[in-house]
Amino acid sequence: MAAETEERQRSPDLEFSSTEIEENHVETNRVAARSSVVDSFKGCGFSGLKINKDELRRKMLIPEYLRNAMVEAVIKKEFVYDADRHRGDKTGTAPEAAIIVFINSKSGGHHGPALKTKLQELISEEQVFDLSDVKPSDFIQHGLGCLEKLASFGDPCAQETRNRVRIMVAGGDGTVGWVLGTIGELHLENRKPIPPVGVIPLGTGNDLSRSFGWGGSFPFAWKPSIKRSLSRAISGPICRLDSWQMVLTTPDGQKIELPYALKPRQQTSIPQERIQDGTLSNSYVSYGGVFYNYFSLGMDAQVAYGFHHLRNEKPYLARGPITNKMIYSTYSCAQGWFCTPFSANPRVRGLNNILQIHIKRGNCSDWEFLRIPSSVRAVVALNLHNYASGRNPWGHPSPNYLEKRGFVDAHPDDGLLEIFGLKEGWHTTFVMFELIKAKHLAQSSDRMIVNLLCLNIDIFYNQRDLNYVYFKQ
């Protein structure tokens, strides 16, 4: 596989404006990994009980005529302006923060439906969207589009409401990534401002949620915790998150089961000099997508893929985060991460036999071949500090080590990917318990290209910087 990163060009509109974020930048991005159990009990305090529900709702509630217009536009997938119907309430005012919630009601075990009902009670039914019924792209295109069109017809309340939209996502990393990918389209269409995003963690790993202070699991005392999360989403300062574009190119005619995150592309982005001889025929197809947390190759990806299919085929087995992690661990053993002997076929136990990685660093125009040790069975390109339910396999290297290796301190908005390797299962176990660090391979700041058998993968820095609502724990 291969990955490449284009020169970064940050949008001025997305620069930090909060001194609080700047002063706490290092601390913000080094949120300690907490166990899911600790995070679950963390919500059992009384701070959420002190928040007045009516006052909270007033700060989030979009005027009724705007709520109804947005929902109608999303359902009909179009908005037709009617001066009599959409003239608005002259006394209506935009909320302090127009909170929109996307919820994956199938996540979080049995909590999903109850959480949806509670959110509708705290905000309004029109501002809470179940992702099983409404795609985030429909809301971005038609819901936000409705506010923008009303604003263009001279509605100041619609304009102010559009400017104050903040989005909360109730779901796991996959759900958050789905919504972020959709919101990123606003940057391409120059539809500013881009709404910041916060998270109510309902998934298994919740690494995106952990990285920005939203917690690692759904708390036991979740009702007061939800009020606290919404309250902090209203006024929480904003920081940025890098996004990375991935293009997968493969010979045409192969049957591929595409995840929702990958879409067909017209052409490959991989330069000809980086395509291995014979890996691509004259006829090929390309698929593109975006990731925000990490991208993995080898045994880690194989286990994740198997767990995903097992959960889809037998959803009754995946009843919650703890059960999911037990299944995941069992699946790791069953796939041979622990059990494959060193005398086995080297194509099974080592990635260096089946893939090549080339990277570009900084302003260097030359490609650098990345040597993969024969003992490495999984390669991970990490954009966050958190991986696999809050672990930090890259660690916090000393300044001397960073200087010696040519690395810099890692942050989620630095335009860098931390590339590391995991060896056999026991090595990975020690890494997960943070007794040792993963095998540091490289930091890629421009582009990364991976050649894997008949696949070519191009990973490059995406200029669509996204905002995350952040609050300090």
C-alpha positions in Angstrom: 0.0 0.0 0.0 1.0 3.6 -0.3 0.1 6.9 1.1 0.9 10.4 0.0 0.1 13.8 1.6 -0.3 17.0 -0.3 1.0 20.4 1.0 -1.2 21.7 3.8 -3.2 24.8 3.1 -5.2 25.7 6.2 -8.4 27.7 5.8 -8.1 30.9 7.8 -11.7 30.5 8.9 -10.7 27.4 11.0 -7.9 28.9 13.0 -8.1 28.8 16.8 -9.8 31.9 18.3 -9.8 30.7 21.9 -6.7 31.3 24.0 -7.9 28.6 26.3 -7.4 26.0 23.6 -3.9 27.4 22.7 -2.7 27.3 26.3 -4.0 23.8 26.9 -3.0 22.4 23.5 -0.6 19.8 24.8 -2.8 18.8 27.7 -5.9 18.7 25.4 -4.3 16.2 23.0 -2.9 14.0 25.7 -6.1 13.0 27.4 -5.2 10.0 29.4 -6.8 6.7 28.4 -9.4 5.8 30.9 -11.0 2.4 31.3 -14.6 2.2 30.1 -15.7 1.3 33.6 -14.2 4.4 35.1 -15.8 6.5 32.4 -19.1 4.8 33.0 -19.1 5.7 36.7 -17.8 9.2 35.9 -21.3 10.2 34.8 -22.7 9.4 38.3 -21.9 12.8 39.8 -24.4 15.5 40.6 -23.2 18.2 38.1 -25.8 17.2 35.6 -28.6 17.4 38.2 -27.8 21.1 38.8 -28.5 22.0 35.2 -31.9 23.5 34.7 -33.7 21.6 32.0 -35.8 24.5 30.8 -32.9 26.9 30.7 -30.8 24.3 28.8 -33.6 23.8 26.3 -33.9 27.6 25.7 -30.3 27.9 24.8 -30.6 25.1 22.2 -34.1 25.4 20.8 -34.4 26.6 17.2 -37.5 28.7 16.5 -40.5 26.5 15.5 -41.0 27.8 12.0 -37.3 27.1 11.2 -37.5 23.6 12.8 -40.5 22.7 10.7 -39.1 24.1 7.5 -35.8 22.1 8.0 -37.6 18.8 8.7 -39.9 19.3 5.7 -36.9 20.0 3.5 -35.1 16.9 4.7 -38.2 14.7 4.2 -39.0 16.1 0.7 -35.3 16.5 -0.2 -36.0 19.9 -1.5 -36.9 23.4 -0.2 -39.4 25.6 -2.0 -39.6 29.1 -0.6 -43.1 30.4 0.2 -43.2 34.0 1.5 -46.4 33.5 3.4 -45.3 30.3 5.1 -41.7 31.1 5.7 -41.8 34.8 6.7 -41.0 33.7 10.3 -41.9 35.0 13.7 -40.8 38.6 13.9 -40.2 38.0 17.6 -38.2 34.8 17.1 -34.5 34.8 18.0 -31.7 32.4 17.2 -30.6 30.1 20.1 -27.2 30.5 21.8 -26.2 27.3 20.0 -28.5 25.5 17.5 -27.8 21.9 18.6 -28.5 19.2 16.0 -28.1 15.6 17.2 -27.5 12.6 15.0 -28.0 9.3 16.8 -27.3 5.7 15.9 -30.1 4.2 17.9 -28.7 0.7 17.2 -25.5 1.5 19.1 -25.1 1.4 22.9 -27.0 -1.8 23.4 -30.5 -1.2 24.8 -29.7 2.5 25.6 -30.1 3.7 22.0 -33.9 4.1 21.8 -34.1 5.5 25.4 -31.4 8.0 24.7 -33.2 9.2 21.5 -36.4 9.8 23.5 -34.5 11.7 26.2 -32.7 13.9 23.6 -36.0 14.8 21.9 -37.4 15.7 25.3 -34.4 17.9 26.2 -34.1 19.7 22.8 -37.0 19.0 20.4 -38.1 16.1 18.1 -37.2 18.1 15.0 -33.6 18.6 16.1 -32.8 14.9 16.8 -32.3 12.7 13.7 -32.1 8.9 13.8 -29.5 7.8 11.3 -31.5 4.7 10.5 -34.1 7.1 9.1 -32.2 10.2 7.9 -28.7 10.2 6.4 -26.5 13.0 7.5 -26.0 14.0 3.9 -29.7 14.7 3.6 -29.6 17.1 6.5 -26.5 18.8 5.4 -27.8 19.3 1.9 -31.5 20.0 2.6 -31.7 21.0 6.3 -28.8 23.4 6.4 -29.7 24.3 2.8 -33.1 25.4 4.0 -31.6 27.8 6.6 -29.2 29.2 4.0 -32.0 29.8 1.5 -34.2 31.5 4.1 -31.2 33.7 5.0 -30.7 34.6 1.3 -34.4 35.8 1.3 -33.6 38.2 4.1 -34.4 36.2 7.2 -31.9 37.3 9.9 -33.0 34.7 12.4 -32.3 31.9 9.8 -28.9 33.4 9.1 -28.0 33.6 12.8 -29.3 30.1 13.5 -27.2 28.7 10.6 -24.1 30.4 11.9 -24.7 28.9 15.4 -25.3 25.3 14.4 -23.4 22.8 16.4 -23.7 19.0 15.9 -23.7 16.2 18.4 -23.2 12.6 17.3 -24.4 9.8 19.5 -22.6 6.7 18.3 -19.3 5.0 17.9 -16.2 5.9 15.9 -17.8 4.7 12.7 -20.9 6.8 13.1 -18.8 9.9 14.0 -16.6 9.4 11.0 -19.7 9.0 8.8 -21.1 12.4 10.0 -17.7 14.1 9.8 -17.2 13.0 6.2 -20.5 14.5 5.3 -19.8 17.7 7.1 -16.5 18.0 5.3 -18.4 18.4 2.0 -19.4 21.9 3.2 -15.8 23.0 2.9 -15.6 21.9 -0.8 -18.9 23.8 -1.4 -17.6 26.8 0.4 -20.6 26.8 2.7 -19.3 28.5 5.9 -19.2 28.2 8.8 -18.6 24.5 9.1 -20.5 23.3 12.2 -18.3 22.0 15.0 -19.0 18.4 16.3 -19.1 16.8 19.7 -19.8 13.2 20.7 -22.0 11.2 23.0 -20.0 7.9 23.0 -22.1 4.8 22.2 -19.5 2.6 20.5 -17.0 0.0 21.7 -13.7 1.9 21.3 -14.8 5.5 21.1 -11.3 6.8 20.3 -12.5 10.0 18.6 -14.6 10.7 21.7 -11.8 10.1 24.1 -9.3 12.2 22.1 -11.5 15.3 22.6 -12.6 14.9 26.1 -16.1 13.5 25.6 -15.4 10.2 27.5 -14.7 6.6 26.6 -18.1 5.0 27.2 -21.8 5.6 27.8 -22.1 6.3 31.6 -24.4 4.3 33.9 -26.0 7.5 35.2 -26.5 8.7 31.7 -29.5 11.1 32.1 -27.7 13.8 34.1 -24.6 13.1 32.0 -26.5 13.9 28.8 -27.6 17.3 30.2 -24.0 18.0 31.1 -22.7 17.1 27.6 -25.3 19.2 25.9 -24.5 22.1 28.2 -20.8 21.9 27.4 -21.5 21.6 23.7 -23.3 24.9 23.8 -20.3 27.0 24.8 -17.3 24.6 24.6 -14.2 26.0 22.8 -13.3 24.6 19.4 -10.2 22.8 18.2 -9.3 21.1 14.9 -9.0 17.6 13.6 -7.1 16.5 10.6 -8.8 14.4 7.9 -7.0 12.0 5.6 -8.1 11.1 2.1 -7.6 7.4 1.0 -7.8 6.2 -2.6 -7.8 2.4 -3.2 -7.1 1.2 -6.7 -7.5 -2.4 -7.9 -7.8 -4.2 -11.2 -11.3 -4.1 -12.7 -13.5 -7.1 -12.5 -12.7 -8.0 -8.9 -15.7 -8.4 -6.6 -15.4 -5.9 -3.8 -17.7 -5.5 -0.9 -17.5 -1.7 -0.3 -18.1 -0.1 3.1 -20.3 3.0 3.2 -17.1 5.1 3.8 -15.7 4.3 0.3 -17.2 5.7 -2.9 -16.2 5.0 -6.6 -13.8 7.5 -8.1 -13.2 8.4 -11.7 -9.4 7.9 -11.6 -6.5 6.9 -9.4 -4.4 9.4 -7.6 -1.3 7.2 -7.4 1.7 8.4 -9.5 2.8 5.9 -12.1 6.4 5.6 -10.7 4.9 4.3 -7.4 2.7 1.6 -9.0 4.5 -1.7 -8.8 5.0 -3.6 -12.1 2.1 -5.8 -12.8 0.0 -4.7 -9.8 -2.5 -2.8 -12.1 -3.8 -3.7 -15.4 -4.8 -1.3 -18.1 -8.3 -1.5 -16.7 -8.7 -0.6 -13.1 -11.2 0.9 -10.7 -10.6 3.4 -7.8 -12.5 4.0 -4.6 -12.1 7.0 -2.3 -12.9 7.7 1.4 -11.8 9.7 4.4 -10.6 8.6 7.8 -10.0 10.6 11.0 -8.7 8.1 13.6 -6.5 5.4 12.1 -5.9 3.1 9.2 -4.5 -0.4 9.6 -3.1 -3.2 7.5 -2.5 -6.8 8.4 -3.7 -8.8 11.4 -5.3 -5.8 13.1 -7.4 -5.1 10.0 -8.2 -8.8 9.6 -9.5 -9.1 13.1 -11.6 -5.8 12.8 -13.0 -7.0 9.5 -14.0 -10.4 11.0 -15.5 -8.8 14.1 -17.6 -6.4 11.9 -19.0 -9.3 9.9 -19.7 -11.4 12.9 -21.6 -8.5 14.5 -23.7 -8.0 11.4 -24.5 -11.7 11.0 -25.2 -12.3 14.7 -26.1 -9.0 16.2 -27.5 -10.7 19.3 -23.9 -11.5 20.3 -22.9 -7.8 20.4 -24.9 -6.5 23.3 -22.6 -3.8 24.6 -19.0 -2.5 24.7 -17.8 -5.1 27.3 -19.2 -8.0 25.4 -17.9 -6.6 22.1 -14.3 -6.4 23.6 -14.5 -10.0 24.8 -15.6 -11.2 21.4 -12.9 -9.0 19.8 -10.2 -10.6 22.0 -11.4 -14.1 21.3 -11.5 -13.4 17.6 -7.9 -12.2 17.7 -6.8 -15.6 19.1 -9.0 -17.5 16.6 -7.4 -15.5 13.7 -3.9 -16.6 14.7 -2.4 -13.4 16.1 -1.3 -15.4 19.2 -1.3 -18.9 17.8 0.5 -18.8 14.4 3.9 -20.4 15.0 7.1 -18.7 13.8 7.7 -21.7 11.5 4.6 -21.0 9.6 4.4 -19.6 6.1 6.2 -16.1 6.2 3.4 -14.7 4.1 1.1 -15.4 7.0 3.2 -14.1 9.8 5.1 -11.1 8.2 3.8 -8.2 6.2 7.1 -7.3 4.7 6.7 -10.1 2.2 3.4 -8.8 0.8 3.5 -5.0 1.0 5.7 -2.1 0.3 5.2 1.4 1.8 6.7 4.6 0.5 6.3 7.9 2.3 7.1 11.6 1.8 8.3 13.7 4.7 7.9 17.5 5.1 9.0 19.5 2.0 11.1 16.6 0.6 10.2 15.7 -3.0 11.8 12.3 -2.9 10.0 9.1 -1.9 11.3 7.2 1.0 11.0 3.4 1.2 9.7 2.4 4.6 11.4 -0.8 5.8 8.9 -3.2 7.6 10.6 -5.6 10.1 9.8 -9.2 9.4 8.3 -9.6 12.9 5.6 -6.9 12.3 2.2 -8.4 11.6 0.1 -5.2 11.6 0.9 -1.7 10.5 -1.2 1.2 11.8 -1.2 4.8 10.6 -2.5 6.8 13.5 -4.0 10.3 13.5 -5.0 10.5 17.1 -3.4 9.7 20.5 -6.0 7.1 21.2 -6.2 3.7 19.6 -8.1 0.5 20.4 -10.3 1.9 23.2 -8.0 4.6 24.6 -4.5 3.0 24.3 -1.6 5.1 23.3 0.8 2.8 21.3 2.9 5.7 20.0 3.5 7.0 23.6 5.1 10.3 24.6 8.7 10.0 23.4 11.3 12.2 25.0 12.6 15.3 23.2 16.0 13.6 22.7 14.3 10.6 21.1 12.2 12.8 18.8 15.2 14.7 17.7 17.2 11.6 17.0 14.5 10.0 14.9 13.5 13.2 13.2 10.0 13.1 14.7 7.9 15.9 16.3 5.4 15.8 19.1 2.1 14.3 17.8 -1.2 16.2 17.7 -4.5 15.4 16.0 -4.2 18.7 13.9 -0.5 18.6 12.9 -0.9 17.2 9.4 1.1 14.1 10.4 0.4 10.4 10.6 2.2 8.3 13.2 3.1 4.9 11.6 3.8 2.0 13.9 4.0 -1.7 13.8 2.5 -4.4 16.1 4.3 -7.8 16.3 2.9 -11.1 17.5 -0.1 -11.2 19.9 2.0 -11.1 23.1 3.8 -8.0 21.9 0.5 -6.4 21.1 -0.9 -7.4 24.5 1.9 -5.6 26.3 1.4 -2.6 24.0 -2.3 -2.5 24.8 -1.5 -2.6 28.6 1.0 0.2 27.9 3.9 -1.8 29.4 5.9 -1.2 26.2 5.4 1.0 23.1 4.7 -0.1 19.6 7.4 -0.3 17.0 7.9 3.2 15.7 8.2 3.1 11.9 7.8 6.7 10.7 5.9 10.0 10.8 4.4 10.8 7.4 3.6 14.5 6.7 3.0 14.6 3.0 1.9 11.3 1.5 2.0 7.6 1.9 1.6 5.0 -0.8 1.0 1.3 -0.1 1.4 -1.5 -2.6 -0.3 -4.7 -1.3 -0.5 -7.6 -3.7 -2.9 -6.4 -6.4 -4.0 -3.3 -4.4 -2.6 0.1 -4.4 -3.6 2.5 -1.7 -2.9 6.2 -1.7 -3.3 8.2 1.6 -2.8 12.0 1.5 -3.6 14.9 3.8 -7.1 16.3 3.2 -7.4 20.1 3.2 -10.9 19.9 4.7 -10.0 20.7 8.3 -12.9 20.0 10.6 -13.9 21.5 13.9 -14.5 19.5 17.1 -16.3 20.9 20.1 -13.8 20.4 23.0 -14.2 20.7 26.7 -11.6 20.1 29.4 -12.3 17.3 31.7 
